[in-house]
Amino acid sequence: MPEGHTLHRVAAELRDRLAGQIVTSSSPQGHFILGAARVDGHRLVDAEAWGKHVLVRFEGVAEQVHVHLGLFGRWTVTVFEDVPVVGEVRWRLRAESVVFELRGPTACELLSPREVAALLARLGPDPLRHDADPDRAWQRISSSRSPLATLLMDQAVVSGIGNVYRAEVLFRHGLPPDLPGRDLDRSTWDAIWTDLVHLMRDGVRSGQIDTVRAEHTPEAMGREPRDDAHGGEVYVYRRTGQPCLVCGTPVLTKVVAGRNLFWCPECQGADRLTG
């Protein structure tokens, strides 16, 4: 599932290429016909990402288009004058020579102002938004018996965090995945939040997730670059059985909150918290 940095990149590209322009909106697949028709011929005003959600606003339209990619959704952008429809396109936006096409989302729907407010009220703070309040997440985490690995994947606690950022930020701070939220101290949470802001902003800029520090890059360690379709250099994500880049212990994996979690039992051992 795409993580928050991907959706912020999508929202930024929608703004950069379409904001201020009157767009042609359609649903070639037919599953968003009424919604697409509602905004057809209107000027696109803004597109914003909130965690893993994107909201698109149009001039003169009270509703907003809400998109959640889910596991299989994806956006494509084409800069050509005549682009034929290929495949199952849920929503197609066109202005001049730019075409945005949305395929396979979990959600593509019109939301009223009240429904938008309800959606945003359900979401935790997003590290990529300047209006985010990390204290809201801390209040949930510090009062919970649930493991950190579960809490970080809960979009009502922190929005935009997915499986990669979850595993990597826990590793970077030497935290056992099973540590209950209420056992985390505030200074560590503040450090985690600051780290997430930094890592995810880098992800927006580069389009991939890189989490290794300078001393652990392939060049610094004299190792081969990571060979994975997801791209980016990481410490533990999808590295089951491979040696930890820091201590050499084989990386482990187990299912937590419905997704495979990866961690180093040495670098993230519970004994590290007690000295």
PyMOL commands that set and color helices and strands:
alter all, ss='L'
color gray80, all
select helices_A, chain A and resi 4-18+33-39+113-122+134-142+148-151+163-172+181-183+186-206+214-216+218-221+270-274
alter helices_A, ss='H'
color red, helices_A
select strands_A, chain A and resi 24-26+44-50+53-58+64-68+74-79+91-95+98-103+107-111+252-256+259-263
alter strands_A, ss='S'
color yellow, strands_A
deselect
rebuild
show_as cartoon
